[in-house]
């Protein structure tokens, strides 16, 4: 329960939805938190909702504005000197529709928030990461469209694929600096981000419109699961796991064997082209057979 005690962690998008769920789990784990989002009122309410023994602050910021992110980093350096973790959770889903039909400015805005916002935060905050205490951590949020097509949501999908490749790249760049950097795929969480689908309508959203209605009616995925995975990735328990995209709901990330595979298999849980050179049919079938055998044994 105190796996993040004495650690200072920044969470963008921390005032609502998944970001707030992550903040609550981090607070329970003992972390000191700085929540970042655009709306002061939402941030104030979010901080008041946190339950834990840490210190909590908030900072109003649009992560897509480079100059503002730099000012925030300067503020953090002056006030805290160093931080232990960074969670990039700010995100947008719009525009919704076929490529020739969507608004270009909205498309660019989503790329700015989802991808460039993540880049700006990493660019300016990595120098503040406290690598002397143990290992520093960065958790980015990827998800729908990063590992497969997500038609009619191309800005979101492209930005999340970019976040994942960016995560892999900087994981290699900073491995020798003892910084573990990973991405979380949270699953379909019923948050306000899906208002973009309803605003666009069924004609623009296509089949995903009814899917969204169904998932929200069912309650969606519990955001606390993504929060718990994020706590794990921010804690010393995940030391040595880096450059991976981990599904909060589909991957058995709590299992020691799965964690070890993340550490030793460089291609596992990453973005790769499936081909006949590096990923052969024999290799794929061996993995399928191994999985089936493990399921049978589990029964």
N, C-alpha and C positions, 0 to 999 in steps of 0.2 A: 504493500500500500504506500510505502514511502520511497519508491524506486527513483523518484525525481527530486527528492529533498535536496535543498541547497543548490538547485539548478535554476538558472534564469532562462526563460524560454519566450520567444516572440511567436505569436499566432496571428497571421493575417486572415481576414474573413472571420474573425473570432467572435463577432457579435450575434450571429444567427446560425441556424442550420447545423451543418456538419462541423463548422469551425467552432461554434459554441459547445457542441457535444465534446469535441476534442479538448477544449479549454476546461470543461468540467472534469473530464477524466484526468487531465494533467494536474488540476487543483487537488483532486483526491489523492494523487500520487505524491503530493508535497511540493510541487514546483512553485516558484515565483513566476508570475506571468505578466506579459505586456500584450494586451489585446489590441489589434489594429483593424480598423474598418473605416468607412466614410462617415457614418452618422454618429454624432456625439451621443444622442439620446439612446440609441441602440447599444452603444458601447457601455454607457453608464449602467443600463439595465443588466447587461451581460455580466459585468464585474460584480454587481450586487447579487447575482444568482450563484456565484461561485462559492463552493464550500470546501474549505481546506485550511491548512495552517500557514500557507504561503502569503506573500505580498502580491497584490494585484493592482495593475495600472492599465490605463488605456490611452490610445493615441489616435486621433483622427487623421486618416491618410488615404489617398487614392494611389494604390500601388502602381497604377499605369502611368503615373507622372514621375518621370525620372528625377527632376529637381526636388520634388517633395520627398522621395525616398532617400535621396542624399541628405537632406536636412534631418530626416528621422534618424539616419545612421549617425550623423554628427551628434544629435541629441543623446542617442544611446551610448555613444563613446564617452561623452562628458559625464553622464549620470551614472552609468554602470561600469564603464571601462571594458567589460567583456561579457559575453553571453555564452550559454552552453548549448542552446538549441534554437532552431528556426523551423517553423511550420508554415508553409505557403498554401493557405486554404482558400484564398479569395478566388471567385470564379463567376463566369456568366455563361448562359446557355444560348441566348439569341445570337444571330437571327435564325429563324426557322423557315425552311423552304428550299426549293431548288436553286441552284447557284445563280442562274440568270434572273431569278425573281427577287432575291433578297436585297436589302439595303446595304450598299457598300460601306457606309460609315459605321453601321452597326457591326458588320463583319470585322472591320479593322479594330473597333473598340474591343470586341471579344478577344482578338489576338493580343491586343495590348494588355488587357487585364489578366487573362489566363496564362499567357506565355511570357510576354515582356515584363509583367508584374513580378512573376517568379524570377526572371533573370535579374531585374533591378535589385530585388531584395537580396538575392545571393551575391550579386556583384558588390554591393555596398556593405553587407553584413558579414560576409565570410571573414574579412580581416578582424572582426571583433570576436570570432569564435574562440572560446577558451580551450585550447588543445592541451594545456599543461595539466589541468585537473585530472583528466582521464582521456576520453575521446569526445569530440564535439559531434553534433548530429544535425542533419537537415532532413526534413520530411516534406516532400512535394505531393500534390494531389493530381493524379492522372485520372483514368477512368474511361467512360464510354467513348468509343471511337479511337482510343489509343492503340489497341491491338487488333482492330477489325473495322470494317466499314460502318459508318453511322450516317446514312444518306439523309439529306434535308437538315442536318445539323453539322454542316461541314466546318464552319468556323470553330465550333466547340471541339469537334473531333480532331481537326488539324492542330489546334492549340494543345490538346492533351497529348497527341502523339509527339509534338515538339517538346513538351515538358518531359516526356519519358526519355527521349533521346538526349536532351539536355542533362537529365539526371544521370544517365549512364556516363556521359562525357565528363562531367565534373566529378563524378565518383572516382574515375580513373585519375583525373588531374590532382585530386586532393587526398588520395589514398595514403601517400607517404606522409601527409600532414596529420594523419589520424583523425580524419573527418569521415564519418559514415553518412552516405547520402542515398536516400531511397524514395520511392513513390508509392502511394497508397491508392488502390482502386476501391472506393467505398461501397459500390453497388448502388441500386436505385433507392435513394433516401428521399422520403417525401418532404421536400423543403420548398421554399418560395421560388427556387430557381426554375421550377417546372411551370410557373405562371407564364413563361415565355411560350410554352406549347399551347396553352389555352388561348393566349392572346393572338397567336398566329392562326389558330383554327385548324380543323381537320384537313382541309384542302392543302394547306401548306405543310402540315406535319405528317400527313400520310398515315401509315399503319401505326406509327408511334403515338398518335393521338389517343386511340383506344387503349393502347398498352399503358400509357400514362394514367388515364382515368382508372384503369383496373388496379394498377399498382398503388395509386394514392388511396383508392377505396379500401384496399387491403392493409394500408398502413405503411407500406414500404419496408425497407431494411432498417433495423434499429441503428441509429447513428452512433450509439455507444460502442458498437463493435469496431467501427473505424477509429473511434477515440481510444479504445483499448489497444488496438494495433499500433496507433501512433505513439502511445505511451511506451510500448515495448520497443519501438524503433528509436525512441529518444533515450532509452535507458541503457545501462551497461550490459544488460542481458542480450542486447543485439550487437555487441561489439564484433566487428569483422564482417558483418552483413552490409554490403554496399552495392549500389548500382542496380537495384532490383525493383520491379513493379510487383507488389504483393496485393492480392485480392483479400479484402477484409472478410468476405463471406465464403469464398470458394476455396481458399488455401488453408491448410491446417497449420497456420503459422505458430500456434502454441506448442506444437509437437517438436521435441528435441531433434528428431531425425530430419524433419523438414527444415529446421533452422540450420542444421549442419550442411544440408544440401545447398542451401542458399549461400553458405560460406565457401564451399569448395568447388561448385560447378559454375564456371564463368558464364555459360550460356543460359543457365536455368533462370526463369522468371525475367527474361529480357526481351527486347524487340529484335527479332531475327527473321531473315528471309528463309522460308522452308524450301530447300533445294535438294538436288541429288549429289551434292558434293560434301557439304558440312552436315546436313541433316538428311540422311538417307532413309529410304523406306524401311530398310532393315532396322535401323536405329529407332524409328518411330514405332514399328511393330513390337520391338523388344520392350519399349516403354509401355505400350498398351498391355502387352502380356503380363509384364511385371505388376502393373496396376490392377489387372483383373485378378491375379493370384493373391495380391494383398487384400483385395475386397473379399475373396472367398475365405481366406484365412480369418478375416475379421468377423465373418459370420459364424 
